[in-house]
Amino acid sequence: MYAVVRTGGKQVRVAPGDALWVERLPGDVGETIELDEVLLVGGEGAPRVGTPTVAGAKVVATIAGHGRGEKIIIFKAKRRKRYRRKLGHRQEYTQIRVEKIEG
C-alpha cells in the first residue's frame, strides 16, 4: 500500500516503513504526527484519487529527527552600478518514519 501526501508545499509518495526528509514540522523527536492531506491511496485494487484529497485517509508517522540542509548562497549583482547583495539560506528539515496508512 502506498499514498501520495502533500507536506511543505510538495507532494511525496510514501509507504509504511519509509524514512524520509520533509520540510520542518512542529513536534519533538518520538512524537506521532498525522498527515491529513492525502491526495492518492493505491496498492490494493484500483488507486483512489482525491478531489483534492481522499476523504477519511491519513498517514500516521513518527518524528525521527530534525536537521538542516546545506547552505545556499544567493548573490545578486548589477554590473557597472556597484550593486551587490549576498545572502545565505539553510532549509530546516524533519525526518519522519511512516508507520501506517489509514483509509
N, C-alpha and C positions, 0 to 999 in steps of 0.2 A: 504494500500500500504506500502511496506517496501523495503529496499535496504541494500546491504552489501557494505560498503566502506572501503578503505584502508587508514589509517592515523596513522602516527607514527610507521610504520612497523607492524601494527596489523590490523586485519580485524574485523569490528564491524557491527552488524546488527542494523539498525536504522529505526524508523518510525516517521511520523510527530507528534510533541508534546513530543517526548522523550527528557530527560535531561540526559547527560552522561559526564563522565570524560574521556578525551583523553590526549595523551601526548601534551606537551606545543605547542601552536600555536601562531604565531605572531598576534598582534592586541590588541585593548583596549576593555574594557567591553562595551557592547552595539553595537559593530560593527557587520556587517553582513559578513559572510565568505561563500565561495563556496568550497565544497569538490568535486573535479572532478574525482577522481579515484573510480568510481562506478563499482563494479565487478558483481553485480547482482541486478535486479529490479524484484519484484514479487508482487503479491496481486491481480492483475487484469488479469485473464486468466492464461496462462502458464508463468512461470518466464522467463525473458530474461537474459541469461548468456553471459557475455562479453568474448572477446578473445584478450587481457586480460581484457579490460574494455568495458563497454556498451557505444557505440557511442552516443553522444549528451545528455547523462544523467548526472545530477549533483544534489547534495544535498545542499540546502540553509539552513544555521544555523546562530544563533546569539550567540556571546560570552557572557556567563552569569557570568563568574568569572575565577580567576586564583588561584592556590593553590599549595601546596607541600605535597607529601606523607610522610609516616613515615620514620624515619631514619633507614637505613640498615647498619649493621656493617659487614665489610669484614675483617676477621682475617686470616692471613697466618702464619704458623709456621713450622719449620723443627726441628724435635726432635734431641737433642744432638748437635746441631750446633749453638745455640744461635741466630737463625734467627727468628725474629718476625716482622710482619708488621700489623698495624691496620689502616683501612680506613673506612670512613663513606660516605654514599650517600643518598641524598634526591631527588627523582624524582619530577620534576615540571609538573603540570597538568593544563589543561584548561577545564572548564565546558562549554559545549555548549548545546543549546536548538535547536532541529531540527524544522525548520519552514515548509519546503515543499520539496518534491522530484519531480524533473522535468525530463521529458524524459521517 
